[in-house]
Amino acid sequence: MLEPILNALPPMIRELIASLPQQVLDDLEEIRVREKRPLEVMYRGVYRYVSVDGGLTEDVLSAYLPTREDCRILLDMLTNHSVYTLEEELKRGYITVRGGHRVGLCGKAILEDGSVRQLRDINSFNIRIAREVIGAAAELLPRLVEPGSFRISNTLIISPPQQGKTTLIRDLARLISTGGWNREGPPAPAYKVGIVDERSEIAGAIKGVPSFSVGPRTDVLDGCPKAEGMMMMIRGMSPDVVIVDEIGRPEDAVAIQEALRCGIRVIATAHGRHFEDIRNRPMMRGLIRHAVFSRYVVLGRTYGIGRVYRIYDESGKLADSLIVRGDGRDA
Amino acid sequence: MPIPSLCGATAAMLKVVGAILVLCAGALIGLHMSHQYASRPRQIRQLIQALQRLETEISYGATPLAEAFHSIARQAAGPVAVLLGAAAEELQSESADTRGALERSAERCWGRTALRPAEREIWLHLGSILGVSDRDDQIRHLRLAMSQLKSEEDAAQEDQRRYASMWRSLGLLGGALVAILLY
């Protein structure tokens, strides 16, 4: 899984990262490369610098400092020697590379008429390792269907960043689109799933083709703004379930309500630590008042213990909670 | 050293054969040099044409560099096509940056071309600018490289006019001179 990323790293950094202990590599979440500043990795929620001899350290002074040449090679490799093919992505500040990993970039922005035209002198990279955890949503999905049927409830998943909500909805998409996920009774039907993947995170699509398994009956609209994408899905692809990541703008609410009017079920995610965070947002308040979502799932994870799902009903009452044991990464 | 066992006639024969061989060698050296002078402007021209096509691939097609090199290699001919093909191959191999890829392609294939160090410099410079910026910038750099190649081509044509026929006769005459001196 790390292979495409390791191959894209400049020789010196590749050597340092590859020499990290295997447990760290297994749980690696981010590699941060900043020109002339310490090389940093994040695993299991812990940030550490990588020292010149290939170990982990908290000491800034013994950390490896990526050179200008390192950054040049890294950008060259990440963009497949062709920055000019990624102009749109660079404007947004990140690119998706082979394997569905996302790389955030910082440099000098070149403006044209007040909006970003180009990013140049790129010197900061945040390589976010995407992990596909097949079965991550297996325990949760049975609680998101309407009792006595296999109809998917309109669900809002609430979680702070880096808690695996993208991993979760990716697996939800796979399960819903594959069907037959229930353990007893007649197998659940396979639904048509539409993913509006504005930031290429859910499906990790390269040239429009998903890098991750998102199910056999899943259509992915890659790089499309959510509200517009949802409308396009509704008009053109007749999905049974639409999945979107990180809703927050007023037009998203309009698109969700439009989808519901067409009888389409929606699974969305939103940033937040608690259910209250969501309740206080004007855009969400409307959705909650109209009881648009019938399930709210709040994600939390504790390293070493497992993952906690708190499930609220449409009125905002805690209805259920679910603890999935594990190391906190693979739910 | 005299070869005592040979009679005079055989020795004379050998001498004539040797002289002819020396003459031929001289003429061939001359032809080769003159061929080099004639090939260089042609190959520079082919390289310019290839870069023009690369410009189109980048500006209109936004084709990734490795693919773009493959396609311009297919359209080129002779040693220049080999060079471009080698660059495409190097670009496709994992863990190779653009500069390294063009350097290695030059190491592998430069000997087969009639191109000089000046062109090699331009080629290697392309390695550090190709693919690292937006389209407009790429086009500016490619145009600059093409105009540099154009001036090299002019110089190469001048050289060809001056030296190509000279080398042809010089080779033959030089061969003759050596043959006479040895005779």
Chai-1 contact restraints between the chains, C-beta under 6 A:
chainA,res_idxA,chainB,res_idxB,connection_type,confidence,min_distance_angstrom,max_distance_angstrom,comment,restraint_id
A,N7,B,E94,contact,1.0,0.0,6.0,A-B,restraint_1
A,N7,B,S95,contact,1.0,0.0,6.0,A-B,restraint_2
A,I73,B,D97,contact,1.0,0.0,6.0,A-B,restraint_3
A,D76,B,D97,contact,1.0,0.0,6.0,A-B,restraint_4
A,D76,B,T98,contact,1.0,0.0,6.0,A-B,restraint_5
A,N80,B,P64,contact,1.0,0.0,6.0,A-B,restraint_6
A,H81,B,L65,contact,1.0,0.0,6.0,A-B,restraint_7
A,H81,B,L91,contact,1.0,0.0,6.0,A-B,restraint_8
A,H81,B,T98,contact,1.0,0.0,6.0,A-B,restraint_9
A,H81,B,G131,contact,1.0,0.0,6.0,A-B,restraint_10
A,S82,B,P64,contact,1.0,0.0,6.0,A-B,restraint_11
A,S82,B,L65,contact,1.0,0.0,6.0,A-B,restraint_12
A,S82,B,G131,contact,1.0,0.0,6.0,A-B,restraint_13
A,V83,B,G131,contact,1.0,0.0,6.0,A-B,restraint_14
A,V83,B,V132,contact,1.0,0.0,6.0,A-B,restraint_15
A,V83,B,S133,contact,1.0,0.0,6.0,A-B,restraint_16
A,Y84,B,I58,contact,1.0,0.0,6.0,A-B,restraint_17
A,Y84,B,D134,contact,1.0,0.0,6.0,A-B,restraint_18
A,Y84,B,R135,contact,1.0,0.0,6.0,A-B,restraint_19
A,Y84,B,Q138,contact,1.0,0.0,6.0,A-B,restraint_20
A,T85,B,A62,contact,1.0,0.0,6.0,A-B,restraint_21
A,T85,B,P64,contact,1.0,0.0,6.0,A-B,restraint_22
A,E87,B,D134,contact,1.0,0.0,6.0,A-B,restraint_23
A,Q118,B,D134,contact,1.0,0.0,6.0,A-B,restraint_24
